[in-house]
Amino acid sequence: MYECLKNKKNPLTFQRIKFYMFQVLRAIEFMHRKGIFHRDIKPENILIKGSMVKLADLGSCKGKHSPLPYTDYISTRWYRAPECLMTDGYYNEKMDIWGFGCVLFELITKKPLFPGKDELDQIHRINNILGTPKQELLERFRSQATHMEINFPAKKGIGIEKFLPTGCTQDLRDILYKLLAYDPNERITAENALKHEYFA
C-alpha cells in the first residue's frame, strides 16, 4: 500500500480505497474476534496484489487478554494511538482502529494526518486537529503514566475536514471521526465499522 500512496501517475480512486480498506478492516475484525490485536497498522504492513489485500507483519501481535501493562513503545509513531503515546502500556485492540483511521485518511489525502517528529510533537499534532480530550480522559491517562507529564492547555481542534479533498462524502467524514475518537472507549469497534454506512 505504501507504493500506492507514492504512485502519483495512477492515484487510487475513492472507490478503490474503500475496496482495499474494507478488506483490511475485515482482517482486523477477524483478529480481534479471535482475541488478537495487530499493534502496528500502517501502509507498509498492508500488502496488495491485484484485488487481493493482506495484513502483514504479525510480529507485534498481542493477545487481548494478556495482563496489562503492555510494551509502551509499540506501533509506528505516526499511526500510534493517544493511549499508547501517553500511558505506560495501558491500551487494547482499539489502537488498531486508530491506526486504520490514520491509514484511511492518508489514502484519501495522500498525506499522513499526524506526522510527528517525536512523541510530544505527535501528541501536539493530535491535539491541534482533534482538540484536547475531556478532563476525565486526561486524568485516566495521567494515572497510567510515569514517563510523561500530561498537562495540556485546553484547546479546540481545527478538525479533520480542513484536510479532506473535495468530493469526500459525509459518511467518510463520520467514519473518520469514529475511527479517530480520542477516547478508546468511544472509538468504534472493527465489527461496527464494517457495518458503517461508508462501507455499505
C-alpha positions, 0 to 999 in steps of 0.5 A, spaced: 500 500 500 505 504 501 507 504 493 500 506 492 500 512 496 507 514 492 504 512 485 502 519 483 501 517 475 495 512 477 492 515 484 487 510 487 480 512 486 475 513 492 472 507 490 478 503 490 480 505 497 474 503 500 475 496 496 482 495 499 480 498 506 474 494 507 478 488 506 483 490 511 478 492 516 475 485 515 482 482 517 482 486 523 475 484 525 477 477 524 483 478 529 480 481 534 474 476 534 479 471 535 482 475 541 488 478 537 490 485 536 495 487 530 499 493 534 502 496 528 497 498 522 500 502 517 501 502 509 507 498 509 504 492 513 498 492 508 500 488 502 496 488 495 496 484 489 491 485 484 484 485 488 487 481 493 489 485 500 493 482 506 495 484 513 502 483 514 507 483 519 504 479 525 510 480 529 507 485 534 501 481 535 498 481 542 493 477 545 487 481 548 487 478 554 494 478 556 495 482 563 496 489 562 501 493 562 503 492 555 510 494 551 509 502 551 513 503 545 509 499 540 506 501 533 509 506 528 509 513 531 505 516 526 499 511 526 500 510 534 494 511 538 493 517 544 493 511 549 499 508 547 503 515 546 501 517 553 500 511 558 505 506 560 502 500 556 495 501 558 491 500 551 487 494 547 485 492 540 482 499 539 489 502 537 488 498 531 482 502 529 486 508 530 491 506 526 486 504 520 483 511 521 490 514 520 491 509 514 484 511 511 485 518 511 492 518 508 489 514 502 484 519 501 489 525 502 495 522 500 498 525 506 499 522 513 494 526 518 499 526 524 506 526 522 510 527 528 517 528 529 517 525 536 512 523 541 510 530 544 510 533 537 505 527 535 501 528 541 501 536 539 499 534 532 493 530 535 491 535 539 491 541 534 486 537 529 482 533 534 482 538 540 484 536 547 480 530 550 475 531 556 478 532 563 476 525 565 480 522 559 486 526 561 486 524 568 485 516 566 491 517 562 495 521 567 494 515 572 497 510 567 503 514 566 510 515 569 514 517 563 510 523 561 507 529 564 500 530 561 498 537 562 495 540 556 492 547 555 485 546 553 484 547 546 479 546 540 481 542 534 481 545 527 478 538 525 479 533 520 475 536 514 480 542 513 484 536 510 479 532 506 479 533 498 473 535 495 468 530 493 469 526 500 462 524 502 459 525 509 459 518 511 467 518 510 467 524 514 463 520 520 467 514 519 473 518 520 471 521 526 469 514 529 475 511 527 479 517 530 475 518 537 480 520 542 477 516 547 478 508 546 472 507 549 468 511 544 472 509 538 468 504 534 469 497 534 472 493 527 465 489 527 461 496 527 465 499 522 464 494 517 457 495 518 458 503 517 454 506 512 461 508 508 462 501 507 455 499 505 
